Amino acid sequence: MQTKTTVSMSRRRFAQLLGAGAVYTAAHPRFSLAERLVPSAPRTFSAAGSVIRLSSNENPYGPSPMAVKAMTDAFNLAWRYPDEQADSLIETLAKINGVEREQILLGDGSGEILKLCATAFTGPMTNAKRESVALATPTRGGALRLFAPGRGKMVVADPTFEAIANYANISGAEVVKVPLTNSFAHDLSKMAAAANEGLIYICNPNNPTASITPKNELRNFIASTPPSTMILVDEAYYHYADSADYESVIPLVKNYPNLIVARTFSKIYGMAGLRCGYCVAQKETIQRMRPHQTWDSVNIMALVAAIASLNDETQVTNGRRRNGETRAYLTSELKSIGYEHIPSQANFIMIDVKRPVMPLIGGLRQRGVQVGRLFPALPNHMRVTIGKRAEMESFLSAFREVKD
């Protein structure tokens, strides 16, 4: 006769397991559980049987201790739907960004926000999209007004983060790629000329180049874009940017109903594996996106960790400092051996390796170092995440071996 075994775990035991994981990570900084679980990321081993992952622009220092504590405290709430926690995070984000609650939409990472925008604003007009965009709202005179469809092409830079273009392809949209300028900024005039309603995607700072589009150029572009064309500005790397020529465009949302700004907890907040992001837009724009979203797409652990992270005043400050110090070390060492990079405003750099990059990527992988994938628009450039100092030393050692 079969017997049923009941498995239970207290918060204390959960905290012990997390603590053990933290101790192991500290002792084995090259260990990555994600590498073991993601079959699409082929893994090879160095002689020590470990891999250094500098391929995904993750924060190597991990989440705030306050976030870890919040997760352990919330362990007994895992059986509940995350409504209260979602409301609390929305309230916090609204206050921080100076907007109303209805102007915040949470996502399963900012990746879900990108997918929602591609689904809602690009591709042919389907019955479902007609229902989502035909939102009638009263004007001051009591009449009703309907919002423009905002459907059509997807316009992106080349190169940029590819996910949203892939989502647009699935939606049946035409995707137009516009090369970056010589300074690796978005070519906004050409992007505007290519758009026809639909959606323009601007990643700023840009992935994979770590470059920025100057704030005045972006302001003027947003002001001059017709309301029927939606603009999504992805600020995933906002916290790392320190240039005087860079600023967030969230304050502009109040003036432009076609502007959406995406943010994530995956980068400086060290929560890439937890999946939590959000966007800021006008209420009507959020209403057009919401019907395409899965209910409760952000889990309760991610929500409480995000709230705690926002309350930790040291997380962003320390993240910027550590990234800046290690980035300065890496770029100085590269320069000493004759290699330049695109000026970086993020937690990664794009190195000009002066020849096709794929053989170097393969050589590094054989030595247990993973770097970014090939970006066809820049075939002689290598994207490298800024890890910890020891990881960058190992990268440099391997790079010196494969570059010759």
Stockholm file with secondary structure:
# STOCKHOLM 1.0

chainA/1-404         MQTKTTVSMSRRRFAQLLGAGAVYTAAHPRFSLAERLVPSAPRTFSAAGSVIRLSSNENPYGPSPMAVKAMTDAFNLAWRYPDEQADSLIETLAKINGVEREQILLGDGSGEILKLCATAFTGPMTNAKRESVALATPTRGGALRLFAPGRGKMVVADPTFEAIANYANISGAEVVKVPLTNSFAHDLSKMAAAANEGLIYICNPNNPTASITPKNELRNFIASTPPSTMILVDEAYYHYADSADYESVIPLVKNYPNLIVARTFSKIYGMAGLRCGYCVAQKETIQRMRPHQTWDSVNIMALVAAIASLNDETQVTNGRRRNGETRAYLTSELKSIGYEHIPSQANFIMIDVKRPVMPLIGGLRQRGVQVGRLFPALPNHMRVTIGKRAEMESFLSAFREVKD
#=GR chainA/1-404 SS CCCCCCCCCCHHHHHHHHHHHHHHHHHCTTCCHHHHHCTTSCCCCCTTSCCEEESSCCCTTCSCHHHHHHHHHTGGGTTSCSHHHHHHHHHHHHHHHTCCGGGEEEESSHHHHHHHHHHHHSSSCCHHHHHHHCCCEECTTSCEECCCCCCBCEEEEESSCCHHHHHHHHTTCCEEEEECCTTSCCCHHHHHHHCCBSEEEEESSCTTTCCCCCHHHHHHHHHHSCTTSEEEEECTTGGGCCCTTCCCSGGGGGGCTTEEEEEESSSTTCCTTTCCEEEECCHHHHHHHGGGSCTTCSCHHHHHHHHHHHHCHHHHHHHHHHHHHHHHHHHHHHHHTTCCEECCSSSEEEEECSSCSHHHHHHHHHTTEEECCCCTTSTTEEEEECCCHHHHHHHHHHHHHHCC
#=GC SS_cons         CCCCCCCCCCHHHHHHHHHHHHHHHHHCTTCCHHHHHCTTSCCCCCTTSCCEEESSCCCTTCSCHHHHHHHHHTGGGTTSCSHHHHHHHHHHHHHHHTCCGGGEEEESSHHHHHHHHHHHHSSSCCHHHHHHHCCCEECTTSCEECCCCCCBCEEEEESSCCHHHHHHHHTTCCEEEEECCTTSCCCHHHHHHHCCBSEEEEESSCTTTCCCCCHHHHHHHHHHSCTTSEEEEECTTGGGCCCTTCCCSGGGGGGCTTEEEEEESSSTTCCTTTCCEEEECCHHHHHHHGGGSCTTCSCHHHHHHHHHHHHCHHHHHHHHHHHHHHHHHHHHHHHHTTCCEECCSSSEEEEECSSCSHHHHHHHHHTTEEECCCCTTSTTEEEEECCCHHHHHHHHHHHHHHCC
//
